Amino acid sequence: MDWQNKHSEVEHDTLTAIIKDFAWATDFGSVVVDIRGTENSSFYNFSKFCKLMRANPQFHSLCQKCDMYGGLEASKTGHPSIYRCHAGLTDISLPIIKQNQLSGFLLFGQVQAEDVDTNYYTCIQQTQTNWQAHPELRQARNEIKLVTSQQIKSAAKILKLIGEYHSDDDDPRKQITFSVKSRENDELKAQPADNQEIKKALHYIQKNLTHHLTLEQVADHVYLSQFYFSKLFKRKVGVNFITYLNQQRMEQAKSLLKESSLSVDAISRSLGFSQASYFCKIFKDQTSYTPAKYRKIHTG
């Protein structure tokens, strides 16, 4: 096993230890999932109801979809996503960032809010499930912990503070994430740039691939004029700003197409594109395939 794998295990163990302690301290259920909603950790402090639901293949699939969609909402908005699952319970989601890429989500909650504010919570899954037809599930559902909206919001704030402690980014959107850091940023290390402003710009771009980025924003970030930054960027990196930005976004799109079941539209939005048609055009220009064709080739 090489050092990177060992380091990755340490990162994962640290994150799961935090989540486990948080679950027991707050008396909320908690789990780590990947970008497809597949569980990546043990079920910490799960209720009997949620354990039974996930033991049923039909309900388990809906639980995973809720976990995935809830996580994506948090990734898009820059705030912890507080939502209601297909069984009507309240969950909270935060994204997990590893080496500047979305790698999964942290979910906690599995509670019943006693003072529901319909404007505050998102109904993430419209599918109506028939869990009420199962007596054991009905009984377990009645045992679900009842909490106030304030308790849910406070728990989300605590976890946000933990996320801020684990992040070195000034962007509030990035501060809610659990940034799982490595000692070396291999992508930036491999770049030929030897200019400090360009190194800083490349780092900023990698951290903000899911945002709407402009040349002006990045130039302002490194305190250079747009004209000078544009010339310097192309000279040091070898391609212009927009070409580089799209190249990096398409690399992440390839990973999402191969490793997730997200729709092309969802992937385009998650990478900062306002129009899926433009995303598809850029993707085909760089790969010679449409996103759908690329997914089919690489997933069989």
Summary of the structure (lengths in Angstrom):
residues: 300
radius of gyration: 20.9
end to end distance: 29.5
largest distance: 69.3
contacts: 924
relative contact order: 0.10
helix: 56%
strand: 14%
